[in-house]
Amino acid sequence: MKVFMIGGTGLIGSQSARLLIERGHEVSSIALPPLPEGEQLPKEMKLTFANYMELDDQKLIDLMSGCEGFIFAAGVDERIEGTKPIYDF
């Protein structure tokens, strides 16, 4: 099975990709650059650096073309500063 993943360089994404590849699946992923320091990603994983929030619909469709599975493993990224929340907690 061909699987597309958003967030393949993080802890959950990279481990999921590793297990899927070990079981014979093909994995492609998009993630924010740069690669995490010391992270050993599966060399068989096709990795594209991109911000899924900034891609247009057609680019996402192209990246997912032919995929039969989808995993969303993107987490909070400390490198990006978001807007202040409406309420202070």
C-alpha positions, -999 to +999 in steps of 0.1 A: +000+000+000+012+035-007+008+059+023+010+097+024+019+113+056+020+149+069+046+152+096+069+123+088+100+137+105+085+139+141+085+112+167+052+096+158+055+101+120+090+087+117+082+057+138+050+050+119+069+054+086+096+030+098+070+003+107+051+007+075+082+004+054+093-027+074+060-042+065+064-036+028+045-004+024+057+027+004+057+060+024+059+095+012+057+125+035+058+163+037+074+180+067+088+214+077+126+218+073+151+213+087+154+177+097+155+172+135+190+169+148+202+133+151+170+119+137+175+087+116+147+087+091+140+057+069+160+062+037+131+046+018+107+073+028+101+099+001+104+133+019+093+166+006+099+198+026+068+219+026+042+236+049+009+219+042-009+250+054+006+270+026+001+246-003-027+250-027-052+222-032-037+210-065-002+206-050-017+185-021-037+164-046-005+159-067+015+148-036-013+123-025-019+110-060-020+072-060-019+069-023-043+045-006-036+056+030-032+088+049-016+097+082-017+131+099+012+131+123+021+168+124+024+182+159+030+215+175+061+231+160+080+253+184+098+269+155+066+287+145+051+314+167+013+315+165-011+343+172-021+351+207-052+332+220-084+350+224-085+341+261-057+341+286-056+308+305 
